């Protein structure tokens, strides 16, 4: 989304006039160079270089609205919605009379989830241009946030009446239909929208999530695969594709979707996320051989150790030893702490409890925040009947990784083993609130409530509400 040529000319003219005068200063010269760099990047369709040039431009001259507008457009083209919102907001602060900018600020406030700001700007926009679609879309989004789904559908229909395939209105209507419990109607509407507008990513995302919500894993996998082709950098969708593929029984697709991301130099975080999915949803023993093969080709120790941790957790500690032993030297240092933690965890699972405990103690003494060592020592304490020690390490884990469902569950198990059922239940309930819509936490909490059908139903209703709240996140 590069700047239109007439706007480029206006920006050039602005700087040229300044630099032709005797008062041309250093900031003007820097700005002129940045603008020249931007024009080169624009001509070659190099968005990243264009972004950097525009950042340099607003750094040199931060009081020119046009510069911020162009930066906002490039940020939006790169998918940086939050940065685009900031740039358009800054532009509007410098040019309060610009209705187009007001509409952009409203739009990106809505896209980034700043509903309160969107509502405020939409009120201003409605006074100036009451037919601006972002006024109606803000009303629809507000209605959805307040569970007034009929109003959301009505506002969306008002837009669709004149713009049949408006992608944002389609998402709003689909979300409203789901909110009213008309899931089949929503799926059919979104399916037709995507069929008519194959590039409508938002509607396809909501359709994928609707299939996920209905546990229609085959359809979810097919939709997620199609979405991946349109938006290959969408990490959340790629993870959903892997999950739904394995849940639908399509192991071939799950492995292929995993392999696309598990490159030798893949981000360590994505490696761990995918391996977590393998642990939960891919139950074939083939996963161990695949993990070992990928570990051998992975670049760098930390990537290899991510695979080693998975192998440890899934019954192959000997493979984890081979991956970690060479690096797990003593004394413990910043460079070898994780390797030592993985090796000690493997020893623990192989029955070498004394050496495992000694090495884990050494790692934690050096680095109290080492989560692998904390988790392994807590599990070792549970295996050896020292539940109170397990509680201490699991509490530290939850502090270090507050969004980790498996560590909340470990803490709950530790409390239960220590005979403190009340705190085990409280841990699960707190986790249910802090990590909404997590299936593992929901299942554990439901199990703890199984004696009361009424309590289980209330829990199911709350879980459904949590899932519904996540339906619209990131779709605009």
FIRO-681519 format. One record per residue: residue in one letter; z, x, y of N, C-alpha, C, CB in turn. Coordinates in steps of 0.05 Angstrom, whole numbers, plus 5000, padded with zeros to 4 digits. Glycine has a CB too. Example, Ala and Ser with C-alpha at 12.3 -4.5 7.8 and 13.67 -1.06 7.14 Angstrom:
! residues 2
A515652644886515652464910515652644934518152264911
S514252574955514352734979515752585001511452824988
! end
This chain:
! residues 476
X500050174976500050005000500050185025502549815000
X497750315030497650495053497150335078495450695049
X497750465101497350335127494450275133498450515149
X493950045146491149975153490150175174491049685164
X487550215175486350425192486950375221483350435187
X486950125231487350085259490250155267486749795267
X492150125247494850195253495150505253496850075233
X493750635235493750935236492851025263491951045213
X490650915273489550995299491550955321487050845305
X493050725319495050675340497250895339496250395337
X498050965315500151165312499151435321501051185282
X496651505314495551755324495451765354492651795312
X494551545366494251535395496951575408493151265403
X499051455396501751485407502551775409503751325390
X502151915386502952205386501052375403502952305358
X498552315403496552475418497152465447493752385412
X497852225457498452195485500852355492498951895492
X502852365474505252515480504652815480507452455459
X503052905462502553195460500453295478501853255431
X498953115491497053215511498453265538494753005515
X500753145541502253175565503753445565504252945569
X504553535588505953785591508753775577506253865620
X509653535573512353515562512453505532513753265574
X510253555519510253555490512353735479507453635478
X514253635463516553805454516353845424519153665462
X518453985414518354055386518253815368520854225380
X519753605374519753375357517053235356521853165366
X515653235379512953125380511053295362511853115409
X511353555364509653735348510153695318510054025355
X512653665311513353615283512253355273516453625279
X512553155291511552885284508452895280512252685306
X507053035298504153055296503353185270502953205319
X504753395262504153525236504753345213505753785234
X506953195214507653015193505552795190510352885197
X504552695213502552495212499952595200502052385241
X499252845207496852965195497152985165496353245208
X499553065156500053085127499852805114502853205122
X500752605128500552335117497652245114502152145135
X496052305134493252225133491852365110491852295159
X492452615104491252755082492152625055492153055082
X494752565054495852435029494552155025498852405031
X494252005048493051745046490151755036493151605074
X488751955046485951985038485652045008484552195055
X487652184997487452254969489152064951488452544965
X490151854963491751654949494151784935490051514928
X495451974948497752114938500251984950497652414944
X501451794936503651644947506151814952504351414929
X506751984933509152144936508952334960509652314911
X506652454964506352624988506352465013503752794986
X505252225012505252045035508051975043503551795030
X509651915022512451845027513952075041513851775001
X513552325030514952555042514052595071514452805026
X511452565076510452605103511552405122507352595104
X511852155113512951945130515951985135512451675119
X517352085114520152155118520452375139521452245091
X518652575138518652785159518052665186516653005152
X516252465187515452345212517852195225513152155208
X519252035209521451885222523852065227522351655203
X523952295213526052485220525552615247526252705198
X522952665253522252785278522352575301519452905277
X521452335295521352125316522351865303518452085328
X525051815306526151585292526251325308528851655283
X524951335332525151095349522450955353526151185377
X520650995334518050865335517750675312515751085335
X517650425318517650215297515250255277517449945309
X512950315287510550345270511050545248508150425287
X512450765254512850975234514550855210514251215246
X516550715218518350595197516850385181520850465210
X515050235194513450035179511750175157511649875198
X510450385165508750525145510450635123507150745159
X512750745130514550855109515350625090516950985121
X516050395101516850175085514650085065517649935102
X512250085075509950005058509550195035507449975074
X509850455041509450655019511750644999509250935032
X514150615010516450584992516150344973519150555008
X515150124984514649884968512549934947513849644986
X510450084954508350144935509450314912506050284949
X511450484918512650654897514750504881513850894910
X515350254888517350104874520150154884517250164845
X520450294906523150354917523950124936523150624932
X524749904924525249664940527549704961525949434922
X529649834952531949874970531150044994534250004956
X529550254989528750435011526750285029527450685000
X525050115017523149965034524749775052521249805016
X526849645041528449455056529749605080530649335038
X530749845075531949995097529850065119533250265086
X527550145110525450225130524549985146523050345115
X524149755133523249515148525549415167522449295129
X528049445158530249365175530349535200532949385159
X529949795196529949985219527649915238529750275209
X525349855227523049785244523649535260520549745226
X524949335247525549085261527549125283526448875241
X529449305278531449365299530149485324533549575288
X527949615320526449735343524349545355525049985333
X523849325341521749145350522548855343518949215338
X524548755357525748495350523848265354528248455367
X521848295369520048065374517848045353518848095401
X517748215334515648225314516248035291515148515303
X514847815290515347605269514547705242513747355276
X512347865240511547975214513748155202508948135217
X514948315220517148485210519548315201518048675232
X520148105216522347925208521847805180522647695229
X519347735175518647635148518947845127515747525148
X518148095133518448315114521448365108517148565124
X523148365129525948415125527148195107527448425152
X526347945112527247725096526447765067526247455107
X523847835063522747865037524248085021519847945038
X524648315034525948535019528948505016525248795032
X530148355034532948285030533248125005534148135055
X531347945001531447774977530747934952529447544980
X528848114954528048274931530248464922525548434938
X531948554940534048744933536648614928534348944955
X536748344928539148204922541048164945540548334901
X540248234970541948194993541547905004541248405016
X542647724988542147444994543247355021543247264972
X545547455028546847375054545047455077549547505056
X543947705076542147795098539547635097541448095095
X538447575073536047415071536447145083535247395041
X538747025078539346755089539346765120541946645078
X540646975131540846995160538147035172542747235167
X536547215161533847265172532047035168532647525159
X532346895145530646655140531146435161531046545112
X533646415170534246215191532746285217537246195196
X532846545224531346635248528346585244531946925254
X527346645220524546625215523646335215523846745187
X525346155206524645875205524245755233526845715191
X525745865252525445775280522745855291527745895298
X521846095284519346205295516946105279519446505296
X517146115253514846035236515945885212513146285226
X516445625215517745475194516145455168518245195204
X513545515169511845495145511745765130509145415152
X513145965140513046225126514246185098514746445141
X512746265077513746215049516446345043511646325030
X517146555057519746685051522046525060519846955064
X521646335078523746145086524345965061522845975110
X522245855049522645685026523645835002519945545019
X522646074998523546234976526446314978521846484973
X527346375003530146435007531846195000530746525036
X530945955008532445715002532545664971531045465015
X530345724958530245694929532145884916527445734918
X532246134925534046334914536946264918533346614925
X537446164942540246074949541045844930540445984978
X539245664926539845434909540445524880537445234909
X538845724870539345824843542045954842537146024835
X542746114862545346254862547646064862545546444886
X547245814872549345614874548945394853549345484902
X547145454833546645274810545545004819549245234794
X544144994842542844754851539944774842543144714882
X539444754816536844814805534744614812537044834775
X535444364816533444164825532344244852534743884826
X534044334870533144414897531344664895535544464915
X532044844877530445084874527645014864531745274854
X527444834846524844744835523244604857525244554811
X524644434873523244294894522144484915525044094908
X523744684922522744884942520445044931525045074950
X520545114905518445264893515845094891519245364864
X516244844883513844664882512544634908514744394871
X514044634930512944604957511044844963515144594978
X511645074953509945304957507545294938511445574952
X508145224913505945214893503944994899507145174865
X504644804914502844584922500544694938504244364937
X500944904954498845024970497945294960499845044999
X499645414943498945684932499645664903500545914947
X497745574887498245484859499545704842495745404846
X498945954847499846164829501646364844497546304816
X502946284865504746464879506846574859506246314902
X506846844855508546954834511546924839507847244832
X512446934864515246914869516146624865515947004898
X514546434874515146154870515146084841513245974886
X513346204826513246154797515846244783510846294784
X516846474791519346584780521646394787519946864790
X521746304812523846134821523845864805523646074851
X521445754801521245504786522045544757518345394788
X521045754745521845814718524845844714520446064708
X526045994733528946024732530445764736529846234754
X529345594754530645334758530445154733529245194781
X528245164720527845004695529845094673525045014685
X530145354671532045464651534845374658531845774649
X535445384684538145304693538745014687538445354723
X536744854686537144564680537044514650534944404693
X536744724634536744694605533944614594538744484597
X531944634611529244564603527644814595527744404626
X528844954575527745214567524845204557529445344546
X524245004541521544984530519544934552521344764509
X520244774571518544714594518144964610519644494611
X520345124614520145374629518345574615522945494632
X518645604589516945784574513945714576517845804545
X513445454573510645364575509445404603510445064567
X511145354623510245394651509645684656512345284671
X511445864648511146144652508846254636513746294645
X508546154611506246244595503646184608506446114567
X503345944619500845874633500546034658500945574640
X502746094672502546254696501446534690505346274710
X502546654669501746924661498846924650503647034639
X498146714637495346694627493446674650495046434609
X494146524671492346504694492546744712493146254710
X494846884713495247114730496347344713497147054754
X494547484698495547684679497147914692493247804665
X496847954718498248174732500948084744496548294753
X501747834739504247724750506547834734504247414750
X507548064743509648204728512248044728510148484740
X512947924751515447774753515647544733515847674781
X513447394731513447164713513547264684510946994717
X512147484678512147594651514947704644510047814649
X516347824664519047914659520847684652520148064684
X520647464668522347234663521647104636522147024686
X519147094629518346984604519447154581515246974601
X519447414584520547594564523547544560520047884571
X524947504583527847464581528447184570529047494609
X526646994576527046724564526846734534525046524576
X524946884524524746924495527247054484522147084488
X528147264499530547404490532947214489531147644509
X533147044510535346854511535346664488535246704538
X532946594479532646404456532746554429530146254459
X533146814430533046984406530446954391535346904387
X528246904406525546904394524547184396523646694409
X525347354377524947644380521947714376526547784360
X520547574360517747634356516147594382516447464334
X516747364395515347304421516347494443515847014429
X518947564442520047744462518748024460523047774459
X518348114435517048374431514148374440517148454401
X512748154435509948134444509748134474508547884432
X511547984487511447974516512348234529513347744526
X514348364517515348614527513148834524517848704513
X511648824502509449014498507348974520508248984470
X506648734525504748674547505748774574504048374548
X508348724579509548814604509549114606512348704607
X509949254584509949544584507249654592510749654557
X505149514584502449594592501949574622500349434576
X503249364634502949324663504849504679503549034669
X507249544668509249694682510649894664511449504694
X509150114657510150304637512750444645508050504631
X513350454671515750594680518250414679515350704708
X517950164671520249984671522050044647519249684669
X524150194652525950284631527250054616528050474643
X528349864631529749644618527849484599530849454639
X525349444608523549304590522849474565520949234606
X522549734569522049894546524249884525521550194554
X526749874535529049854517529049574503531649904531
X528349364518528149104507525949084486527648894528
X523749224491521649224471522549344445519249384482
X523949574446524949704422526949514408526349974429
X528749404423530849224411529548984397532849134432
X527748854412526548604401524748674377525048454423
X523448904378521748974356523349004330520249244362
X525549154331527249184308528448924299529449394313
X529348754318530648504311528548304299531848374336
X526048334306523948164294522948264268521648134314
X523948494260523148614234520648784236522648394215
X519748834261517248994265518049284269515548884289
X518749414247519749694249517549874260520649784221
X515149824253512949994262512749994293510249904251
X512949754305512949734334515349864346512749444343
X517749824334520149944345520050244345522549854329
X518950354324518750654322516650754342517950734294
X514450614345512350694363513350684392509850524360
X514750464399515750434426517950644432516950154430
X519450724412521450934415520051204419523350944391
X518151254403516751514404515451564431514651534382
X514451344444513251374470515151494490512151104480
X517651434487519651524507521151784497521751314512
X521351814471522852044461521152294459524051974433
X520152374482518652624483520552864483516852624509
X519453104476521253334475522953384500519653574468
X521853314523523253364548524353104561521453504568
X524752904544525652644554528452664568525852434531
X528952484586531552464599533652424578531552244621
X535852564581538052544561539152264560540252744567
X539252134583540351854584538651664568540451764613
X535951684570534251504555534351564525531351524565
X534751814518535051884490537551744479535352194486
X539751754493542251624484541951324483544551704502
X540651214503540250914503538650824478538850834529
X536550974472534850894449536350934423532251054449
X537751154421539351194397541550984393540551474397
X542650884414544550664413543250424401545750604441
X540750374409539250144398538650184368536650104413
X537950434361537450494333540050434317536650784330
X542250514328544750484313545450184308547050614328
X544750014328545449734326543349574311545749624353
X540749644314538649464305536649574285537149374329
X536649834281534849954261536550044238533150184273
X536449904216538349964194537150114171539349704184
X534650204174533350364153534450644153530350364157
X534850774130535651054129533551244141536151144100
X531151144146529051304158529951394186526451144160
X531751254199532551324226533851594227534451114238
X535251674206536551934206534452164204538451954182
X532452124187530452334186528852354211528552274163
X528352124224526852114249528452254271526151834257
X531052204272532752324292532852634288535652214291
X533052714263533153004258530553144266533653054228
X528353004260525653114268525453144298523452944256
X526252924312526152934341527953144353526752654353
X530253174341532153374351530953654349534753364335
X529553704327528353974324526254034345527153994296
X524853824354522753864374523753834403520453674369
X526253744406527353704433527653964448530053554431
X527253954474527454194491530254204502525254194513
X531654424497534254464509536554354492534354324536
X538854484496541154424479542254144483543354624485
X542354044508543553784512541953554498543753724542
X539353584498537753384484538253394454534753424490
X538453634443538953664414541753544407538853964406
X543653594425546353494420546453184421548253614440
X544753064438544652774438543852664411542652674460
X541952794398541152714371543352774351538552844363
X544653004355546853084337549152874337547953364344
X549752774361551852574363551152324348552452504393
X548652244349547652004334547852064304544751944342
X547052294295547152364267550052364257545852644262
X551852464274554752454267555652164262556352584289
X554951994280555951714280554651554257555351574306
X552551654245551051494226550851624199548351424236
X552851794193553051884165551652144159552151684147
X550852304179549552554173550852784189546552534179
X553452834184554753044200553753324193557753034195
X552753354169551653624161549253694179550753624132
X547553494186545353544204546353604232543453304205
X548553474240549753524267550853814268551953324273
X551953904246552954184245550754374249554354234218
X548454334236546154514239545154524268543954434220
X545354304282544354294309546354414330543754014317
X548954414323550954494343552354754337552954274345
X552354844312554155064305553455324320553955124275
X550955384323550255634336551255654365547255674335
X551155424379552055424407555055384410550655204422
X556455294388559255224390561055464386559955004370
X560855664404562455904402565055874418560856144414
X566856054413569456064427569556314443571856044407
X571056304466572556084476570755864487574456184498
X571955624491570455404502569855454531572055134500
X567255414538566355444566564755204574564655704569
X564055194600562354974609559754954594561855004639
X558655184586556155184572556255104543554955454574
X558555124531558655054502560654834495559455304487
X561854704515563854504510562754274493565054394536
X560354174501559253944486558554024457556753844501
X557454264454556854354427559354364410555454624428
X561454464421564054484407565054204400566154634423
X564754014418565653734413564053614390565453564439
X561453654390559753544369560453674342556753594375
X560753934342561454074317564153974306561554384322
X566153954324568753854315568653574305570753874339
X566953404317566653134308565453134280564852964327
X563553304275562353324249564353414228559953524249
X565953614235568153704217570053474210569653944229
X570753324231572553094226571452904206573152954253
X568852844208567552654190567152774162564852564202
X567153044160566853174134569553224121565353434138
X571753134134574353164122575853424130574153154093
X574653584147575953824156577753764181573854054163
X579853614175581353494197582853694215583353294186
X584053894202585554094217583854244237586954284199
X581654374227579854514245578654334266577654654230
X578054084259576853894278578853844300576053634264
X581353784293583353724314583853964332585953634301
X583954194321584354434337582154484357584754684319
X579654444347577354494365577154274387574754504349
X577654024379577653814399579753854420578053534386
X582153944412584254004431583354214451586854094417
X581954414440581054634457579054544478579854864440
X577154364469575154264487576454094509573154094472
X578353924502579653744522581553904540581253524508
X582754114530584354284547582654424568585854504530
X580254494561578454614580577154404599576254774566
X576354174587574953964602576153694594571953974597
X578253604608579453344601577453104603581753294619
X575253144617573352934620571052934600572152944648
X571353094579569253104559569352854542569453364542
X567552674546567752414532567152434502565752214545
X565452614494564952644465567452734451562652844460
X568852924462571353024450573552814450572353274464
X573752664472575752454474575252234453575752324502
X572752154450572051944431572652044402569151864434
X571852284396572252394370575152424363570752664367
X576752514383579652554377580952284374580952704400
X580152074389581251804385580651704357580151614407
X578151734348577351644322578851794300574351664318
X579152054304580652224285583552124284580552524293
X584752064307587451964307587751704292588451924336
X585751524295585851274280585651324250583451084289
X583951514242583651574213586151694201581251764209
X587751824217590151964207592651804213590352234219
X592351554223594651384227596151424253596451404205
X595051574272596551624297595251454319596351934305
X595851184317594550994334595351034364595250714326
X597751114369598551154397596951374411601551214399
X596451584396594751804407591951704411594752044388
X590951524393588351414396588251244422587551244372
X590351094427590350924451590151104476592950764452
X591551324477591551504500588751604506593451734496
X587451704485584751814489582751594495583751964464
X583051354483581151134488581551034517581550914468
X583951034527584450954554583051144574587450944561
X583151404568581751604584578751554583582451894575
X577751484560574851434557574051194575574251374528
X575550984575574850744590574950814620576750514584
X576750984628576851074656574351234663579351234662
X573551404645571251584650568551424648571251814630
X568451234629565951084624566550784625564751164596
X567050674648567950394650565850194640568650324678
X563250264639561150084630560350134601558750114648
X561950284587561350334559562650134541562250624550
X561049954529562149744512563449864487559849554503
X562250074475563350174450566050304455561450384438
X566550414479569150534485571250324491568950724508
X570450094503572349864506573149764478571049634522
X571249754460571849654433573649854418569249614417
X573150114423574950314411577750284421573850604417
X578150234447580750194458582149954445580650164488
X580549734443581749494430582549544401579649264431
X580949694386581649764359584149934358579349904345
X584350114377586750284378589250134383586350504399
X589149944403591449774408592149614383590849584432
X590149504370590649334346592049504324588049214335
X591049754320592149934300595050004307590450184298
X595650014333598350074342600249834341598350184370
X599149604332600749364329601049204355603449434319
X599349264375599549134400597248944404599649344424
X597348714390595148524390594648404417595748294370
X596848364433596448254460594748434477599248204473
X595248694476593648884493590848914481595049154494
X590548894455587848904444586248664454587948894413
X587448434455586048194465585448224495587647944459
X587448324510587048354538584748554544589648454552
X584648764528582448964531579748834527582849194511
X579548664507576948534501576248334524577048384475
X578248194533577747994554576848134580580147824559
X578248354587577448504611574648614608579448734616
X574048714584571348824579569248604582571148954552
X569948364573568048134575567448074604569347894561
X569348104621568848054650567448294664571548004664
X568248534656567148774669564348844660568949004665
X563648774635561048844624559748584615561249054601
X558848414633557948144625555448154607557347984650
X555347944590553147894573552648114551550647864589
X554848264545554548464523555148324496556548694528
X553248344478553548204452555848304435550848224437
X556248564435558348674418561148594428558148984418
X561548594454564148514464564548214460564348574495
X562448064464562647774459563347714430560047634466
X562047854411562547814383565447884375560647974365
X566448104386569248194380571247994392569748474391
X570747894416572547714429572447444414571847674459
X570147354406569847104392571347124365566947034387
X571247354352572647394327575647364331572047664315
X576647464354579547454360580347164366580247634383
X578446994373579046714381578446514358577546634406
X577746624335576546444314578546224304575746614290
X581046254310582946054302582845804319585646164303
X581445814342581245584360578345524366582845644386
X577345304356574545234361574045184390573844984344
X576045074404575745014432575545274448578144844443
X577145474441577045724455574445864451579445904447
X573445854426570845974419568645844435570345964389
X568745584437566645434452566645514481566945134448
X569045524493569245604521568145884525572245594530
X568646064505567646334507564646334505568846504484
X563546174487560546154485559346054511559845964462
X560645854523559545744549559545964570561245504557
X561746124571561946334592559846544586564746454592
X559446614561557446814553554646724561557546874523
X554046464557551446354564551146364595551246054555
X553246314609553146334639552546624647555746234651
X553846814634553347094641550447164636555247274625
X549447084613546647144607544747014627545947044578
X545346774635543646634655543646784682544546344658
X545946884689546147034714544347284714549047114720
X543947394691542347634689539347574688543147794665
X538647324684535847254681534147334704535546954676
X535147294728533447334752533647614764534147134773
X535447774753535948034766533448214764538348174752
X532648314787530448504789527748384786530748704768
X527448114786524847994781523147974806525247724770
X524347974830522747944854521648204865524447814876
! end
